[in-house]
Amino acid sequence: MKRIIKIIKYFLLGLLGLIDTLLNYGLIEPYIIDIEPQVTVIPGLSTAWEGKRIAVIAASVGMLLFIIGGASALGLLLAKSIAQPQGVAIYDPARIIRSLDIFVAMANMSGIIAHFVGTIASVGLFIWLHPEL
């Protein structure tokens, strides 16, 4: 019985190797066989930037909405921690908010805001350097 399982295992490994070889050849083959030069038209920078401008604006709006949502969640966390009674009045340990939780959330929000400001600054610099776009 063990011999049959061993034979089946080696057969399946060989079949897997064959499939892998065929897939790799199928991925490489178009680059080997196709020797005719294909002329492609490279668009100008202003043509390429037309679609990307909308994508950059949409991404910036999405990041801004994410920042607003994260800041509101951080505000709720802070309000919850202030509203809780301190000291021995807390009887449910699952409802305790430690100050470390708030600091971690504030650090995450600061990192997100820094990335957003950097992205907007780099896009603004690009537009300032290339006003014709």
Protein Blocks (a to p, Z undefined) as FASTA:
>chain_A
ZZmmmmmmmmmmmmmmmmmmmmmmmmmmmmmmmmcdcddddddfklmmmmmmmmmmmmmm
mmmmmmmmmmmmmmmmmmmmmmpcghjllmblklpccfklmmmmmmmmmmmmmmmmmmmm
mmmmmmmmmmmZZ
